[in-house]
Every structure is written in C-alpha cells, then in structure tokens.
Amino acid sequence: MSRLADLAREGIPADVDAAHDAAERARFVEAVSRGAALRRGGAWGRSAALSRVDAWLRSLGVSTALAERPRWGLALAGAAALAVALVVLWPARRLDYAVEGAPVAAGGYISAAAGDEARLRFTDGTTVALSPGSALRVAEVEATGARMLLEHGRASLRVTPRPKARWSVEAGPFAVLVTGTAFDVSWTRGDGTLRVDLHEGSVTVRGPLAPDGLPLRAGQRLVARMHEGDVQISSADAASAAGPAQGGPSSAQAAQPGAAQPGGDDSAAVPGDAAEPGAEGDAGAARPEGSRAEGSPAGAPPDGSGAAADGAAAAPSWAKRVAAGDFRSVLAEAEQRGLGGVLERGSLDDLVALADAARYARRGDVAQRALTATRKRFPGTSHGKAAAFLLGRMVDDGGSPGAALAWYDAYLAESPGGPFAAEALGRKMVAVERTSGRAAARPLAELYLKRHPRGAHAPVARDLMKP
C-alpha cells in the first residue's frame, strides 16, 4: 500500500492544500458511511448510495460508466475512491539513514575519527561522505529530504534527484540548498571560510554575504570568507590552478563588499552582505557599492589636487588595486603620502579603498581610522552610512559584541533599507543574546523573521523564538 501511495503521489503534479485535504477526507468518510447504509437498506439504499458515490467520483474527474452495473460497478467505484483517498490522505514515508564508520550520538551528531571517513546512506539512495576529522549533525529528516549542519570539516554529497526533494547543508551562517546534485562543501570555523565545489546539477548558497542566494552550476567553485567580507565564484579548475594571493583573495577573482569583479564567464562576484538582490557593478572597474565618490573622480589623488604626483597618473586607482588583490601597495602608498593627510584630504573612493585594503590585509587599526574618517567627512553618502556597520562588524568579530550594538543601531537608523540591513539586524540579535540572554533577544528575533524570513540568521531567530 505504501508503494502504491508513492506511485500515485508521483503522478499528481500539484500539492494538495490543507483545506482541500479536509474537504475530500469528509466526502470520503461520507461515501463510506453511505456504503454501509447500502448494505442495510436494500435495493433502494443501493441505488441512492451509488448515485452519491457516482456524483462524488465524477466531481473528482473519475469515470464511473461501469457503475451502472450494481454488483461490481459499486466495487469499482469504491476501489477508485480508495485509490484517490490514498493519494490525498496517505502520509509520505519519512526517510531513514544508516551511518558507516562512526557512531551516531544524541541529536544525530556524527563525528568522523581523525583517520577514518564516515558515510551516511539514506533510504532514497542519497549518500554523504564525511572526511576524517569532520563533524556533522542531522538536524531534521523528512519524506522529501534532510537538513544537516556541518559543524566543521568537509562533506561530499550525492543527492538522488526526486520530485519535490528538499535537502540543505548548513555551515556556520551559510546554507547550501539542493534538490538533486553532487557537490563538496567545507567549513572552517576558525577563519569563517565556506567552500562549495559543484560537480553535477545545481545548488543555491545563502548567507550573510548573499542573503538572496547565489546559484551555482556544475564545474563552479564558491569561496565565501566571512572575516574579509567577500564571496568568489569561479571555475573549480581555474581556482585550483591559480591559488589565492598572499594575504587575501586570489588576485584574479578578489571580491569586496558590494563589488562585482572583473572576469569572464567562469567568474562572478557578488555584493558582500547585500540584503536585497545585489546589482552587478561596472565589470571594468570593480569597487564597493556606491564607491564612485559624489563629485570626485575615481582614483583622485588623496590631497584632492586633481593631479597625480611623480608620474603616477597611469597607475591603477586604489579601488582597482584592491579589486586585484594588491592590498599591500595601497597601504604602502598611503603611508608614503602620509596616512594622516590621506584620512583628512583623500577622496571618498580612496578612503573606501584604503579601508578595504586594510581589512583584507588584517590591519585593523588602519581600517578603523579610514572608516571613522569616512563617516566624519562623508556622513550623507552610502559609504558614510555603511562605515557604521563595518565598524560594528570589526568590533563584534574582535570579541566585543556589546560595543558593536551602538554601531549596528547607527547603521539601521541611518540606512534601514540599506545593503547591510539584514546582517546588521541579525548580528544585533546575536549580540544581544550573547550579552543579555535569550529573552532580551526574542523581540529582535521576531522582527528579523518578519523582515527577512529567508535571511541567513533566520534559523537562529527561529531557535530564539522557541519557549
């Protein structure tokens, strides 16, 4: 019967909503009841009950021409009614799984030993290979798929394609959503780096750096670095051959917050922390969102004179050098010109590029000064507002969530619909929970779910809403 229900369900393309389910359930019970009355009521009862069952089946689009033969016509109608009821009412079987190579602890927690691989086998044929030393938790299992949490390490998945399949792998604040595909996902908690290598099919990756989701196609690699605030999508082969540049993202594919990066068909960068659909920037001059200074040309000298010194007119702008991963030359030139003068008289473009270069090169002191100068000198610009969020994130990641709250509040007040609004609210929620407890964070969780029900922090918000 269970197999019959599965086959019947696969043949029906549309879902049955709760109201329709309840209505058909009541009609089926009524038909069965009248069938019992038929056995008690003789020929007249048989005729009346048959007419009602016939009308019900016709309303469902089931032919009952043979029902005019009372002996076996009613049996045929009853069988048809039973088949329809099986499709509508019979619950789909929940998937199950077995684990090889590692024990399963409470809550579905699986940890592969340092020298051994663990493997999960689901009853639909889906397999998950957990690399040695990695840990994963199976959070939910349903008839359509499972939700798994990769605590750390690497997992290789081969998901069996099925109609309406729903699988997800969450790693830190990211989620990889799949239906049927083969891919590898790795998560490093220490530096907040996610990597997804897609071999077959397609997946969508969501997270603070891409809350609306980034689709990947076969042969692509996604690398998201939380601490640097960038996401890169490239050809897996090309990325493996190129390797990352020293001190930051790869020189050909480096991404920065709010910037689309130059590249061909095999590379695409996305706005870091964009809350709503992020727009691609100028492919010829990658730079942060809104970085073309209001009233100031890109790459203008930091002293505002309009002329580059010592024949530097042909040199790439700081924004372009940051996009190419050349952070050190930006910092060196700023120090050569005089860091104080750059901060006091530099263009908005150069302040933004200097702040990004300093963040990527782990020069938090310079980044903080550049962001503070941006807010002070260009308070009404998009970057002046965004600097509040970036300052808050730096303080938060540095281990001071309480101090970060004021910066998150400032950004949300100045730019409630800005590109970092979703992450600012999510981070504020987490910071409040860490400093003041779950009860204090619950109103923020409710607000987050109302504004960003599919945001990267939605799972945390839903957990906080639990009693």
Summary of the structure (lengths in Angstrom):
residues: 467
radius of gyration: 29.5
end to end distance: 39.1
largest distance: 109.2
contacts: 1566
relative contact order: 0.05
helix: 44%
strand: 19%
